[in-house]
Amino acid sequence: MLENINYVLFALINATPASPQWAIEVAILIAKDLILIVPLLVVTLWLWGPAQRQMVFKLMLALMISLTVSWAIGHLYPHDRPFVAGVGYNFLHHAADDSFPSDHGTVSFTFALAFLFWH
């Protein structure tokens, strides 16, 4: 049942060959490059001053813990990416590794929550 919901939601956001080229290019930019904001913000916080460096240490610790937990969950509950299962269209080359939990999601949410809790 949950797998069906997953595929229905994926179908709502998956681009098709009929999708505008600009929309596909924006989606690829977001998928590939938006995550680079996180290390840029970490460096900026580090350079901001000594008071922010403690938060950077906490953030890096939180990231290491969350990525370790994410890795463990991925091994306990492997879930193929939709294109591996032959569902939808794929416009971006990606390794056929597990889609759950998302590394980008894990890093983004950990950074955001750490910033909210410790800033």
C-alpha positions as CSV (number, residue, x, y, z in Angstrom):
1,M,0.0,0.0,0.0
2,L,2.7,2.5,0.9
3,E,4.6,1.6,-2.2
4,N,1.6,2.5,-4.3
5,I,1.3,5.8,-2.6
6,N,5.0,6.3,-3.2
7,Y,4.7,5.7,-6.9
8,V,1.6,7.9,-7.2
9,L,3.4,10.8,-5.5
10,F,6.5,10.2,-7.7
11,A,4.3,10.3,-10.8
12,L,3.0,13.8,-9.8
13,I,6.6,15.3,-9.8
14,N,8.3,13.2,-12.4
15,A,9.0,15.1,-15.6
16,T,8.2,13.6,-19.0
17,P,9.7,14.1,-22.4
18,A,6.9,16.5,-23.0
19,S,7.9,18.7,-20.1
20,P,9.4,22.1,-21.0
21,Q,13.2,21.9,-21.4
22,W,13.7,24.9,-19.0
23,A,11.8,23.0,-16.2
24,I,14.0,19.9,-16.7
25,E,17.1,22.1,-16.6
26,V,16.0,23.9,-13.4
27,A,15.2,20.5,-11.8
28,I,18.6,19.2,-12.7
29,L,20.3,22.3,-11.3
30,I,18.3,21.9,-8.0
31,A,19.1,18.2,-7.8
32,K,22.9,18.6,-8.5
33,D,23.9,22.0,-7.2
34,L,21.5,23.2,-4.5
35,I,23.1,20.9,-1.9
36,L,26.3,22.9,-2.3
37,I,24.7,25.7,-0.2
38,V,25.3,23.6,2.9
39,P,29.2,23.5,2.8
40,L,29.2,27.2,1.6
41,L,27.1,28.2,4.7
42,V,29.4,26.1,7.0
43,V,32.5,27.9,5.7
44,T,30.7,31.2,6.1
45,L,29.7,30.4,9.6
46,W,33.3,29.3,10.4
47,L,34.7,32.6,9.1
48,W,32.0,34.6,10.8
49,G,33.9,34.4,14.1
50,P,34.8,32.4,17.1
51,A,31.3,32.5,18.5
52,Q,29.9,30.7,15.4
53,R,32.6,28.0,15.4
54,Q,31.1,26.1,18.3
55,M,27.9,25.8,16.3
56,V,29.9,24.6,13.3
57,F,31.4,21.8,15.5
58,K,27.9,20.9,16.7
59,L,26.6,20.9,13.2
60,M,29.4,18.7,11.9
61,L,28.8,16.2,14.8
62,A,25.1,16.2,14.0
63,L,25.8,15.6,10.3
64,M,28.1,12.7,11.1
65,I,25.5,11.1,13.4
66,S,22.6,11.7,11.0
67,L,24.5,10.3,8.0
68,T,25.5,7.2,10.1
69,V,21.8,6.7,11.1
70,S,20.8,7.2,7.5
71,W,23.3,4.7,6.3
72,A,22.0,2.2,8.9
73,I,18.4,2.7,7.9
74,G,19.3,2.3,4.2
75,H,20.8,-1.1,5.0
76,L,17.9,-2.2,7.2
77,Y,15.3,-1.0,4.7
78,P,16.7,-0.9,1.2
79,H,14.5,0.9,-1.3
80,D,15.4,1.2,-5.0
81,R,15.2,4.5,-6.9
82,P,12.1,4.6,-9.2
83,F,14.2,4.5,-12.4
84,V,15.8,1.2,-11.2
85,A,12.3,-0.2,-10.9
86,G,11.5,1.1,-14.4
87,V,9.1,3.7,-13.2
88,G,9.0,7.2,-14.7
89,Y,11.7,9.1,-16.7
90,N,15.2,9.8,-15.8
91,F,16.9,12.9,-17.1
92,L,19.9,12.9,-14.7
93,H,22.5,10.1,-14.5
94,H,22.5,8.7,-11.0
95,A,23.9,5.6,-9.4
96,A,21.4,2.8,-8.8
97,D,21.8,3.1,-5.1
98,D,19.0,3.2,-2.5
99,S,16.6,6.2,-2.6
100,F,15.6,6.0,1.1
101,P,16.7,7.7,3.1
102,S,17.9,10.6,0.9
103,D,21.4,11.8,1.6
104,H,20.5,15.3,0.4
105,G,17.4,15.3,2.6
106,T,19.3,14.1,5.6
107,V,22.0,16.7,5.2
108,S,19.5,19.5,4.5
109,F,17.2,18.7,7.4
110,T,20.1,18.1,9.8
111,F,21.6,21.5,8.9
112,A,18.3,23.3,9.2
113,L,17.4,21.8,12.5
114,A,20.9,22.2,14.0
115,F,20.8,25.8,12.9
116,L,17.4,26.4,14.5
117,F,18.3,24.6,17.8
118,W,21.8,26.0,18.3
119,H,21.7,29.4,16.8
